[in-house]
Amino acid sequence: MQKQQVVRSRMGVYYAVAALLTAAVLIAVNVLVRSLPSNVTEFDTSRERYYELSDTTRDILSGVREKVTVYLYAEQDGRDSVLDHLLARYDAACPMLEVEYADPAYRPDFLRKYTEGTIKKNSLIVESARRFQIVGYDDIYLTETVANASTSSYESYTTFNGEAAVTGAVQYVTADRVPVLYCTANHNEATFTDSVSAELKYGGYTVADINLSKESIPSDASAILIIAPEDDFSAAETDTLRTYLNGGGRVVLYTDASVSTPRLFSLMQSCGALGTSGAVIQEGDAGHFISGYPAFLSPVCDDSFLTQRLGSGLSLLMPNAHPIVASGAEGWQYTPLASSTSMSVCKVGENTVAGPFQSAAMVQNGAGGTAVWFSSANMLYLDVSGIDSADNVPAFTATLDQLCGKPQTVRLSAKSTRVKPLSIPDGAVTVWSVMLVGVVPAMIAVSGLLVWRKRRNRA
């Protein structure tokens, strides 16, 4: 009896020790797992892979050699979960990048260093020793408007642009040099859409306006942008631009067949490119215009820096473009960038001239002065009307990159947050209805009868 009590006592101690060891192992494993980065312990099962970093982003992060801090401005219980998970992936992917949380409830003066105003909650501030950039919540979740051909209406939907915004900001704050672009003002120029502005911001550019009638061109200007002016430039303004170009300056110009700016065209003529009046109409070659809209050209892209940077499959869409030809100005080299086909025409008054016509061109001089001219003012604004704008915006950023001596701007696509409804064809609906309503119940009934008959026979 005493021996059995000893055995039971030893077994109790053994079980107790085993339970303690098991608990210790489980606690150690739990601590170890919690210490691992989220990219190891968490898996992105979302359809759009919201939290996954692209190879492009990983390549950029691998080249970061200075400390970068990303502040998430939000209360602890009000953080956007998708953005929070994405930032955890950045933190794990780059040893030089650190994510911190700025809770306004505990750090009410946090924003004073960065802005005099306020920013939305779940906005980001990306900072290095060189500079900082505010990534607004509206830059992370973009609202897009597209046309619905079936209903002849427009639909708005939201896309998640987190990776593009954060990666662009990291590039901006770590860049050795930030190009400064000056957009001419005071001629009713077009303003950039939100999507184009975002491309410039996260492409590492600083954009400012300049009134050439009152200001000289600053020494830090990387390029002057003239975007769809509706009013002509003065003689003094064109003289300023001519001096700037002759001295090695760079200009990007967008014009339109429906707008007359003779002094601006005269400037370009003196720099090697002559713009002529009339809109180019594509009367054949169906692949080179939008069906039903022959003035919406899809020109042939000549071999140039654009095809070298964006590939031979580059596709542009140029509505209401006018012809551009070489003017033969001394000291300037003319390079065509895009042309209509031989089945295009240009109507000027009662006259009709046969194509092809050049709709985009570049001119250069020996001092490095360069002007790139696109003769379609609406190229950058087609997204407003819901029309596919092909590679128009990439061509714009590639042009800026070329003129400013930058590598190709990284383009990371925003990810849709729309939940697509499950669509089942009518034929499949009929088949599954027959199966579920008729076949399956019949099979169950038959199997039940067979079992009943078998049991009855045994009885």
C-alpha positions in Angstrom: 0.0 0.0 0.0 2.8 2.3 0.9 4.7 1.4 -2.3 1.6 2.4 -4.4 1.4 5.8 -2.6 5.1 6.4 -3.5 4.5 5.5 -7.1 1.5 7.8 -7.3 3.5 10.6 -5.6 6.3 10.2 -8.2 3.8 10.2 -11.0 2.2 13.4 -9.7 5.6 15.1 -9.6 6.4 13.9 -13.1 3.1 15.2 -14.5 3.6 18.5 -12.7 7.1 18.9 -14.0 6.0 17.9 -17.5 3.2 20.4 -17.4 5.6 23.2 -16.3 8.1 22.3 -19.0 5.3 22.3 -21.6 4.0 25.7 -20.4 7.6 27.1 -20.4 8.2 25.8 -24.0 4.8 27.2 -25.2 5.6 30.6 -23.5 9.1 30.6 -25.1 7.7 29.8 -28.5 5.1 32.5 -28.1 7.7 35.1 -27.2 9.9 34.0 -30.1 7.1 34.3 -32.6 6.0 37.7 -31.3 9.6 38.9 -31.7 9.6 37.9 -35.3 8.8 40.6 -38.0 5.2 40.6 -39.2 6.3 39.6 -42.8 7.3 36.2 -41.3 4.3 35.6 -38.9 1.5 37.2 -41.0 0.4 36.3 -44.5 -1.3 38.7 -46.9 -4.4 36.7 -48.1 -6.1 39.8 -49.6 -7.0 39.6 -53.3 -5.0 42.7 -54.2 -2.1 42.0 -51.9 -2.4 45.3 -50.0 0.5 44.5 -47.6 3.0 42.9 -50.0 6.0 45.0 -51.2 6.8 44.8 -54.9 10.3 43.8 -56.1 10.7 47.4 -57.2 10.2 48.8 -53.7 12.5 46.1 -52.2 15.2 47.1 -54.6 14.8 50.8 -53.6 14.8 50.0 -49.9 18.0 47.9 -50.3 19.8 51.0 -51.6 18.8 53.3 -48.6 22.0 54.2 -46.7 20.7 56.8 -44.3 18.1 56.7 -41.5 14.6 57.3 -42.6 11.7 57.6 -40.1 8.1 57.2 -41.1 5.6 58.7 -38.6 2.0 57.5 -38.7 -0.2 60.3 -37.4 -3.2 58.7 -35.7 -4.6 57.7 -32.3 -3.7 54.2 -31.2 -7.2 52.9 -31.5 -7.8 54.8 -34.8 -5.0 53.5 -37.0 -5.9 52.3 -40.5 -5.2 48.5 -40.3 -4.2 48.2 -43.9 -1.7 51.0 -43.7 -0.4 49.8 -40.4 0.3 46.3 -41.8 2.0 47.8 -44.9 4.3 50.0 -42.7 5.2 46.9 -40.7 6.5 45.3 -44.0 8.6 48.4 -44.7 10.0 48.3 -41.2 11.0 44.7 -41.7 12.4 45.1 -45.2 14.8 48.0 -44.5 17.1 48.2 -41.5 17.6 51.9 -42.1 13.8 52.6 -42.0 12.0 53.0 -38.7 8.2 53.3 -38.2 7.0 55.5 -35.3 3.5 56.3 -34.2 2.6 59.9 -33.4 -0.6 59.9 -31.3 -2.0 63.4 -31.2 -3.5 62.7 -27.8 0.0 62.2 -26.4 2.0 64.4 -28.7 -0.2 67.5 -29.4 2.7 69.6 -30.7 4.1 67.0 -33.0 2.9 68.7 -36.3 4.5 72.1 -35.5 7.8 71.1 -36.9 6.3 70.1 -40.2 3.3 72.3 -41.0 1.4 75.3 -39.7 -1.9 73.7 -40.5 -3.4 70.3 -39.8 -3.4 67.0 -41.6 -5.9 64.2 -41.7 -5.5 61.3 -39.3 -3.6 58.3 -40.7 -1.4 60.6 -42.8 2.3 60.0 -42.8 5.4 62.1 -42.4 8.5 60.6 -44.0 11.7 62.2 -42.8 15.5 61.9 -43.2 18.3 64.2 -42.2 18.0 65.9 -45.6 14.3 66.8 -45.8 10.8 65.5 -45.0 7.6 64.9 -47.0 4.0 64.8 -45.8 2.0 61.9 -47.3 -1.6 62.9 -46.8 -4.4 60.3 -46.2 -5.9 61.4 -49.5 -2.7 60.5 -51.3 -2.9 57.0 -49.8 -6.5 56.4 -50.7 -7.2 57.9 -54.1 -10.7 58.4 -55.5 -10.9 57.7 -59.2 -13.7 58.5 -61.6 -14.3 56.3 -64.6 -16.9 56.1 -67.3 -19.4 53.2 -67.4 -20.2 52.5 -71.0 -23.2 50.3 -70.2 -25.0 53.0 -68.2 -23.5 56.1 -69.9 -22.6 57.4 -66.5 -19.6 57.9 -64.2 -18.6 55.8 -61.3 -16.3 56.7 -58.4 -14.2 54.2 -56.6 -11.3 54.2 -54.2 -7.8 52.7 -54.7 -5.1 52.0 -52.2 -2.0 53.9 -53.2 0.0 53.2 -50.1 3.0 51.5 -51.6 3.5 54.1 -54.3 3.2 57.0 -51.9 5.5 55.6 -49.2 8.2 54.4 -51.7 8.0 57.7 -53.5 8.4 59.6 -50.3 11.4 57.5 -49.3 13.1 58.2 -52.6 12.3 61.9 -52.2 13.8 62.3 -48.7 17.0 60.3 -49.6 17.7 61.9 -53.0 20.9 63.9 -53.5 19.1 66.5 -55.6 15.4 67.4 -56.0 14.6 68.9 -59.4 12.4 72.0 -59.3 9.8 72.5 -62.0 8.3 75.9 -62.7 4.9 76.1 -64.3 4.1 79.3 -66.2 1.1 81.3 -65.0 -1.0 84.2 -66.1 -2.0 82.8 -69.5 -4.9 80.6 -68.4 -2.8 77.5 -68.3 -4.4 74.2 -67.3 -3.8 72.9 -63.8 -2.7 69.4 -63.1 -5.2 66.7 -62.1 -4.7 65.1 -58.7 -3.2 62.0 -60.3 -0.6 63.9 -62.3 0.2 66.0 -59.2 0.8 62.8 -57.3 3.0 61.5 -60.1 5.2 64.6 -59.8 5.2 64.6 -56.0 6.2 61.0 -55.6 8.5 61.1 -58.6 10.7 63.4 -56.5 9.8 66.7 -58.1 9.1 70.1 -56.5 6.6 72.1 -58.5 6.0 75.9 -58.3 4.3 78.6 -60.4 6.2 81.4 -62.1 4.8 84.6 -63.7 7.4 85.5 -66.4 5.9 89.0 -66.7 7.0 89.8 -63.2 9.8 87.3 -62.4 13.0 86.1 -63.9 13.7 82.4 -64.2 15.3 81.2 -60.9 18.8 79.6 -61.1 17.4 76.4 -59.4 14.9 75.8 -62.3 15.4 72.3 -63.7 12.7 72.9 -66.4 9.9 75.3 -67.3 6.5 73.7 -68.0 4.0 75.5 -70.3 0.8 73.5 -70.0 -2.0 74.4 -72.4 -2.0 78.2 -72.3 -5.2 79.8 -73.7 -3.6 83.3 -73.9 -0.5 84.2 -75.8 2.8 85.2 -74.1 4.1 88.7 -74.3 7.2 89.6 -76.4 9.2 90.1 -73.1 8.1 86.7 -71.8 9.2 85.0 -75.1 12.5 86.8 -75.0 13.0 85.5 -71.4 12.3 82.0 -72.6 14.5 82.3 -75.7 17.4 83.5 -73.5 16.8 80.6 -71.1 16.8 78.0 -73.9 19.8 79.5 -75.7 21.7 79.3 -72.4 21.0 75.6 -71.9 17.5 75.7 -70.3 14.8 73.1 -70.7 11.1 73.6 -71.6 8.2 71.2 -71.9 5.3 72.6 -73.9 1.7 71.4 -74.5 -0.4 73.2 -77.0 -3.8 72.7 -78.8 -5.1 73.1 -82.4 -8.0 75.2 -81.2 -5.9 77.9 -79.5 -3.9 80.6 -81.2 -0.6 81.7 -79.5 1.4 83.2 -82.3 4.2 84.7 -80.2 4.7 81.3 -78.4 4.8 79.5 -81.8 7.3 82.1 -83.1 9.5 81.3 -80.1 9.5 77.6 -81.0 10.1 78.4 -84.7 13.3 80.2 -83.7 14.3 77.2 -81.7 13.9 74.7 -84.6 10.2 73.6 -84.5 7.3 75.1 -86.4 3.7 74.6 -85.3 1.1 74.9 -88.0 -2.6 75.4 -87.7 -5.4 72.9 -88.2 -6.3 69.6 -86.4 -5.0 66.3 -87.6 -7.7 63.8 -88.5 -7.0 60.1 -88.9 -9.2 58.9 -91.7 -7.9 55.3 -91.9 -5.7 52.8 -90.0 -8.2 51.9 -87.3 -5.5 51.2 -84.7 -4.3 54.8 -84.8 -7.4 56.6 -83.5 -10.4 55.9 -81.2 -13.3 54.4 -83.1 -15.8 57.1 -83.8 -13.4 59.9 -82.8 -10.9 60.4 -85.7 -9.4 63.5 -84.0 -8.2 61.3 -81.1 -4.9 60.2 -82.5 -2.9 57.2 -81.4 0.2 58.1 -83.3 3.2 56.1 -84.3 6.0 56.7 -81.7 9.4 57.3 -83.3 12.5 55.8 -81.9 13.6 58.3 -79.2 14.3 58.7 -75.5 10.6 58.0 -74.9 10.7 54.5 -76.4 14.1 53.9 -74.8 12.6 54.7 -71.4 9.1 53.2 -71.8 9.6 50.5 -74.4 8.8 50.0 -78.0 5.1 49.3 -77.1 4.6 53.0 -76.0 1.1 54.1 -76.8 0.0 57.7 -76.8 -3.5 59.3 -77.2 -3.4 62.8 -78.6 -6.8 64.5 -79.2 -7.1 67.6 -81.3 -3.4 67.7 -82.2 -1.9 70.1 -84.7 1.1 69.4 -87.0 4.7 70.2 -86.0 7.6 70.4 -88.5 11.2 71.3 -88.5 11.8 75.0 -89.0 15.5 74.7 -89.9 16.6 77.2 -87.4 20.4 77.4 -87.3 22.1 75.7 -84.3 19.0 73.6 -83.4 18.6 69.8 -84.0 15.0 68.6 -84.6 13.9 65.1 -83.5 10.4 63.8 -84.2 8.8 61.8 -81.3 5.3 60.9 -82.6 3.6 61.0 -86.0 0.2 60.2 -87.6 0.1 57.7 -90.4 -0.1 58.4 -94.2 -3.9 58.0 -94.0 -4.3 61.2 -91.9 -5.3 64.7 -93.1 -5.1 68.2 -91.8 -7.9 70.6 -92.6 -7.0 74.3 -92.7 -10.0 76.4 -93.8 -11.0 75.1 -97.3 -7.8 73.2 -97.8 -7.0 69.6 -96.9 -3.4 68.5 -96.6 -2.5 64.8 -96.7 -0.3 63.3 -93.9 1.6 62.0 -92.2 2.1 64.7 -89.6 4.3 64.9 -86.5 2.5 65.7 -83.3 5.4 65.6 -80.9 9.0 66.7 -81.3 12.2 67.6 -79.5 14.7 70.4 -80.3 18.2 70.8 -78.9 21.0 73.2 -79.3 24.8 72.9 -78.6 24.5 74.5 -75.2 22.2 71.8 -73.9 19.0 73.8 -74.4 16.1 71.5 -75.0 12.4 71.8 -75.7 9.9 69.0 -75.9 6.7 69.9 -77.7 3.4 67.9 -77.5 0.7 69.4 -79.8 -2.2 68.0 -77.8 -3.2 70.1 -74.7 -5.6 67.4 -73.4 -3.1 64.6 -73.2 -2.7 64.9 -69.4 -6.5 65.3 -68.7 -8.2 62.4 -70.4 -8.7 60.6 -67.1 -11.2 63.3 -66.2 -13.6 62.1 -69.0 -13.0 58.5 -68.2 -11.1 57.8 -71.5 -8.1 55.5 -71.4 -5.2 57.8 -71.7 -2.7 55.1 -72.6 0.9 56.1 -71.7 0.3 59.8 -71.7 1.3 60.4 -68.1 4.3 58.1 -68.2 5.4 59.9 -71.3 5.2 63.2 -69.4 7.2 61.9 -66.4 9.7 60.2 -68.8 10.2 63.6 -70.5 10.9 65.3 -67.2 13.2 62.6 -66.1 15.1 62.9 -69.4 15.5 66.7 -69.2 16.4 66.6 -65.5 18.9 63.8 -65.8 17.0 61.5 -63.5 16.5 57.7 -63.6 13.1 56.6 -64.8 10.4 57.5 -62.3 9.2 54.4 -60.5 5.5 53.7 -61.2 3.7 51.5 -58.7 0.0 50.9 -59.5 -2.6 51.7 -56.9 -4.6 48.7 -55.7 -8.4 48.6 -56.1 -10.5 48.4 -52.9 -13.7 47.5 -54.8 -15.2 44.2 -54.0 -16.2 42.6 -57.3 -19.6 40.8 -57.1 -19.7 37.1 -57.9 -21.2 36.8 -61.4 -22.6 33.5 -62.4 -23.7 33.0 -66.0 -27.4 32.1 -66.7 -26.4 28.7 -68.0 -24.5 27.8 -64.8 -27.5 29.1 -62.7 -29.8 26.6 -64.5 -27.4 23.7 -64.1 -26.8 24.3 -60.4 -30.5 24.9 -59.8 -31.3 21.5 -61.3 -28.5 19.8 -59.3 -29.4 21.3 -55.9 -33.2 21.3 -56.3 -33.6 18.0 -58.1 -30.6 15.7 -58.5 -29.1 16.0 -55.0 -32.4 15.6 -53.1 -33.3 12.6 -55.4 -29.9 10.9 -54.7 -30.5 11.4 -50.9 -34.0 9.9 -51.2 -32.8 6.9 -53.2 -29.9 6.2 -50.9 -32.4 6.4 -47.9 -34.7 3.9 -49.6 -31.9 1.5 -50.3 -30.7 1.6 -46.6 -34.3 1.1 -45.4 -34.8 -1.9 -47.8 -31.6 -3.5 -46.7 -32.5 -3.2 -43.0 -35.9 -4.6 -43.7 -34.6 -7.6 -45.4 -32.3 -8.3 -42.5 -35.2 -8.1 -40.1 
